Amino acid sequence: MSEKIGEIENFYSKISVCVLDITSGSVNIGDKIAIKGSTTDFEMTVESMQIDRADIESASAGQKVGLKVPERVRPGDEVFKV
């Protein structure tokens, strides 16, 4: 596994979107990330990212972004750049 970039802050099941609090590094459209927690463990490619309902291409430490995810995630799950 590579660097930890942040943690999941919230998850909205109806739209399958999570809020990622980026604590270090950056994340860009097309990056491969891994989400791991007590019951969560999968990898995905970032295809959609938003801040305040506006599409963005990249985000860095200190920002909170909405990410479309293929599976349920939970607050506290850790996110790593692969």
C-alpha positions as CSV (number, residue, x, y, z in Angstrom):
1,M,0.0,0.0,0.0
2,S,1.2,3.5,-0.6
3,E,0.5,6.8,1.1
4,K,-2.6,7.5,3.2
5,I,-4.3,10.6,1.7
6,G,-7.3,10.9,4.1
7,E,-10.3,9.5,5.7
8,I,-14.0,9.1,4.9
9,E,-16.1,11.6,6.8
10,N,-19.6,10.7,5.6
11,F,-21.5,8.5,3.2
12,Y,-24.7,9.1,1.3
13,S,-26.2,5.7,0.3
14,K,-28.9,6.9,-2.0
15,I,-26.4,8.5,-4.4
16,S,-23.4,6.3,-3.4
17,V,-21.2,9.3,-2.7
18,C,-18.8,9.8,0.2
19,V,-17.1,12.8,1.6
20,L,-13.3,12.4,1.7
21,D,-11.3,14.6,4.0
22,I,-7.9,14.9,2.4
23,T,-5.2,15.1,5.1
24,S,-2.0,14.8,3.0
25,G,-1.0,14.7,-0.7
26,S,-3.5,15.1,-3.5
27,V,-6.0,13.2,-5.5
28,N,-6.8,13.6,-9.2
29,I,-9.4,12.3,-11.7
30,G,-7.9,9.0,-13.0
31,D,-6.0,8.2,-9.8
32,K,-6.4,4.7,-8.3
33,I,-7.3,4.7,-4.6
34,A,-7.9,2.0,-2.0
35,I,-10.5,2.4,0.8
36,K,-9.9,0.3,3.8
37,G,-11.8,-0.1,7.1
38,S,-13.0,-2.7,9.5
39,T,-15.6,-4.0,7.0
40,T,-14.4,-2.1,3.9
41,D,-11.7,-3.2,1.5
42,F,-11.7,-2.3,-2.2
43,E,-9.8,-0.4,-4.9
44,M,-11.3,2.0,-7.4
45,T,-10.4,4.6,-10.0
46,V,-11.5,8.2,-9.2
47,E,-14.0,9.1,-12.0
48,S,-16.1,11.8,-10.4
49,M,-15.0,14.4,-7.8
50,Q,-16.8,17.5,-6.6
51,I,-16.6,20.4,-4.1
52,D,-19.8,22.3,-3.4
53,R,-21.5,20.5,-6.3
54,A,-19.0,21.7,-8.8
55,D,-16.9,19.2,-10.8
56,I,-13.2,19.4,-10.1
57,E,-10.1,17.6,-11.6
58,S,-7.9,17.6,-8.5
59,A,-7.9,18.3,-4.8
60,S,-5.2,18.5,-2.2
61,A,-4.6,18.4,1.6
62,G,-7.1,20.4,3.6
63,Q,-10.0,20.0,1.2
64,K,-13.1,17.9,1.6
65,V,-14.4,16.4,-1.6
66,G,-17.4,14.4,-2.7
67,L,-16.4,11.1,-4.4
68,K,-18.7,8.7,-6.3
69,V,-17.9,5.2,-4.9
70,P,-19.0,1.7,-6.2
71,E,-19.6,0.3,-2.7
72,R,-20.7,1.3,0.8
73,V,-18.0,3.1,2.8
74,R,-18.1,4.1,6.5
75,P,-16.9,7.2,8.4
76,G,-13.4,6.6,9.6
77,D,-12.4,4.3,6.7
78,E,-8.9,5.2,5.5
79,V,-8.1,6.2,1.9
80,F,-4.8,5.4,0.2
81,K,-3.3,6.3,-3.1
82,V,-2.3,3.1,-4.9
